[in-house]
């Protein structure tokens, strides 16, 4: 998680999409960063020093992105509007609201979105 937060702090596009350290840390704690770290540790024979050197090479830390980071705030708002209108009919959401996104991307975004505060606010 620390490497993911560090990578986001150094990445200009991350700071534009997620301006606060809190948001960057939340992004780093999601599955993609953890899976990448665990995979790197396994590929390096569980040698922590070698794994860390792989995660933070000379050019800076490796940045992993997931669907939550690939979507803009306006796309997320469109998604929420579409979800309110169509429910979980992802084909209609794609067709009428987000035709430039793949169906797989929309479904993946939905399941990640369900873990956010925005989802919790809408459910209440």
HELIX and SHEET records of a PDB file:
HELIX    1   1 UNK A    2  UNK A   10  1                                   9    
HELIX    2   2 UNK A   12  UNK A   17  1                                   6    
HELIX    3   3 UNK A   21  UNK A   28  1                                   8    
HELIX    4   4 UNK A   31  UNK A   43  1                                  13    
HELIX    5   5 UNK A   48  UNK A   55  1                                   8    
HELIX    6   6 UNK A   67  UNK A   70  1                                   4    
HELIX    7   7 UNK A   73  UNK A   86  1                                  14    
HELIX    8   8 UNK A   90  UNK A   96  1                                   7    
HELIX    9   9 UNK A  103  UNK A  113  1                                  11    
HELIX   10  10 UNK A  117  UNK A  123  1                                   7    
SHEET    1   A 2 UNK A  56  UNK A  57  0                                        
SHEET    2   A 2 UNK A  60  UNK A  61 -1                                        
END                                                                             
